[in-house]
Amino acid sequence: MRSPIPVFSVAEYLEAESKSELRHEYLGGQIFAMAGGSKAHNIITLNIASRLRSQLRGGAGDVFMSDMKVKLSTANQNQTIFYYPDVVVTCSHEDRDNYFVNYPFKVYCRPHLCSSFPNS
């Protein structure tokens, strides 16, 4: 018999993530460890973030790379999701949390991760 998959609250996830050396994504109570990226992937991510940062310099937008979580809530299933996109842009003055973005304007990530997000 398989043991049940543990379900974590958002507070439990954020507490564990703040102490962890590894990054994890959160999907409706389940936690998934993140895999590392390649050199080529890192170069592409840096190039995208650098270009966006230079375009937004002096404006209201902020650009973050892969260590910044994005918090989303699904409308149809009432679930909270935290994930680490490769690059995220936020232009909202309401984004005040130090550890995640609540109001992403544009998200750039590996295609298999972003296929279900309309603004990616």
Backbone torsions as a table, in degrees:
resi	resn	phi	psi	omega
1	MET	NA	136.0	177.3
2	ARG	-78.4	145.1	174.6
3	SER	-80.3	149.8	-177.4
4	PRO	-65.5	149.4	177.6
5	ILE	-75.0	126.3	-179.1
6	PRO	-66.8	144.8	177.5
7	VAL	-116.2	129.6	-177.0
8	PHE	-114.0	146.8	173.6
9	SER	-77.6	165.3	176.6
10	VAL	-59.4	-43.8	180.0
11	ALA	-61.2	-42.0	178.0
12	GLU	-64.0	-42.7	178.6
13	TYR	-61.0	-51.1	-177.0
14	LEU	-62.5	-37.7	177.3
15	GLU	-64.6	-48.5	179.8
16	ALA	-64.4	-39.9	-178.1
17	GLU	-65.9	-34.1	-179.7
18	SER	-68.0	-20.5	-178.4
19	LYS	-105.2	-7.1	-173.3
20	SER	-87.6	144.0	173.6
21	GLU	-81.1	-22.2	177.9
22	LEU	-99.5	153.2	175.5
23	ARG	-92.5	146.2	179.4
24	HIS	-134.6	146.5	173.1
25	GLU	-102.1	154.8	-174.1
26	TYR	-124.1	126.1	-179.7
27	LEU	-132.6	98.5	175.2
28	GLY	53.8	39.3	177.1
29	GLY	105.7	-17.7	178.6
30	GLN	-99.9	145.1	-177.9
31	ILE	-115.9	133.9	-177.5
32	PHE	-126.5	128.9	177.9
33	ALA	-69.4	145.3	179.8
34	MET	-93.1	142.1	175.0
35	ALA	-88.8	156.2	177.8
36	GLY	-77.2	165.1	-179.6
37	GLY	-108.2	167.9	179.9
38	SER	-87.2	170.1	176.1
39	LYS	-61.2	-44.7	-179.0
40	ALA	-61.5	-42.4	178.7
41	HIS	-61.5	-43.1	178.6
42	ASN	-62.4	-40.7	179.1
43	ILE	-63.8	-44.8	179.4
44	ILE	-62.5	-45.3	179.3
45	THR	-60.5	-44.6	179.0
46	LEU	-63.3	-40.9	178.8
47	ASN	-63.1	-42.7	178.6
48	ILE	-63.9	-48.3	-179.0
49	ALA	-62.7	-40.2	-179.9
50	SER	-65.0	-43.8	179.2
51	ARG	-63.6	-45.4	178.8
52	LEU	-63.2	-42.5	-179.2
53	ARG	-61.8	-42.3	-180.0
54	SER	-67.4	-34.2	178.3
55	GLN	-70.6	-31.6	-175.8
56	LEU	-96.1	-3.4	-177.0
57	ARG	-54.4	130.5	179.8
58	GLY	84.3	-5.4	-179.9
59	GLY	-101.3	-165.8	-176.2
60	ALA	-89.0	-6.2	-175.0
61	GLY	-88.7	149.4	174.0
62	ASP	-120.9	141.7	179.4
63	VAL	-114.2	131.6	177.9
64	PHE	-127.3	149.8	178.0
65	MET	-102.6	-165.5	-164.1
66	SER	-59.2	-9.9	178.8
67	ASP	-90.8	-0.4	179.9
68	MET	-101.9	122.4	177.8
69	LYS	-75.7	154.5	170.7
70	VAL	-116.6	133.5	178.2
71	LYS	-104.2	126.6	177.4
72	LEU	-128.4	153.7	172.8
73	SER	-124.1	129.9	178.1
74	THR	-80.9	133.4	-177.4
75	ALA	-73.7	-41.2	-172.9
76	ASN	-82.7	-22.4	-177.7
77	GLN	-116.3	-0.8	179.4
78	ASN	52.5	47.3	178.8
79	GLN	-116.5	150.5	174.4
80	THR	-100.5	140.4	179.3
81	ILE	-127.7	134.6	168.4
82	PHE	-120.9	128.9	175.2
83	TYR	-144.8	164.3	-177.7
84	TYR	-108.6	95.1	174.8
85	PRO	-72.8	163.8	178.1
86	ASP	-67.0	-43.2	178.0
87	VAL	-143.9	138.7	175.9
88	VAL	-136.9	142.8	176.4
89	VAL	-117.0	133.2	172.2
90	THR	-127.1	137.4	178.5
91	CYS	-118.9	13.4	-176.1
92	SER	-93.6	130.7	174.4
93	HIS	-71.5	-12.7	178.9
94	GLU	-80.9	-11.3	179.7
95	ASP	-78.7	87.6	-175.5
96	ARG	-109.4	-8.0	-178.3
97	ASP	-70.5	141.6	-178.9
98	ASN	-81.1	-14.4	-171.4
99	TYR	-119.4	-7.0	175.5
100	PHE	-157.8	159.2	178.4
101	VAL	-99.1	129.1	178.0
102	ASN	-94.2	-26.4	-172.6
103	TYR	-127.0	69.5	-179.6
104	PRO	-67.7	136.1	175.4
105	PHE	-90.3	-44.2	-179.5
106	LYS	-145.2	138.0	-179.0
107	VAL	-124.6	133.2	176.3
108	TYR	-121.2	123.5	177.9
109	CYS	-155.6	176.9	179.0
110	ARG	-55.4	136.2	-173.0
111	PRO	-53.3	-38.5	-177.7
112	HIS	-68.6	-19.8	178.5
113	LEU	-86.6	-29.0	-171.9
114	CYS	-101.9	2.8	-172.7
115	SER	-61.1	-24.9	-177.2
116	SER	-97.6	0.2	-178.9
117	PHE	-102.0	118.1	-174.3
118	PRO	-66.9	-22.4	-177.3
119	ASN	-94.7	7.1	-176.9
120	SER	-85.8	NA	NA
